[in-house]
Amino acid sequence: MNWQNSVRDLETEGIIGNVVPSKSVGSIEWSSATALIDLQSRMKKLEADVARLTEVMTAFVAKQGNTK
């Protein structure tokens, strides 16, 4: 799975504005924005981990098939 196609960039889409702490952004909005960004980052890492795990398992299964 390609994470670029599955993870939305909320800032690029204009759902959240330029995320910079300022007086115009309340603490609740700032907290929500940072939580969304953190979740997006974690999702990207998880997808990379799953992709790597899939590669390792595929190689393992192929190796098991060659030894029988």
Sequence and secondary structure as in RCSB ss.txt:
>XXXX:A:sequence
MNWQNSVRDLETEGIIGNVVPSKSVGSIEWSSATALIDLQSRMKKLEADVARLTEVMTAFVAKQGNTK
>XXXX:A:secstr
  HHHHS  TTTTTSS      TTS HHHHHHHHHHHHHHHHHHHHHHHHHHHHHHHHHHHHHHHHH 
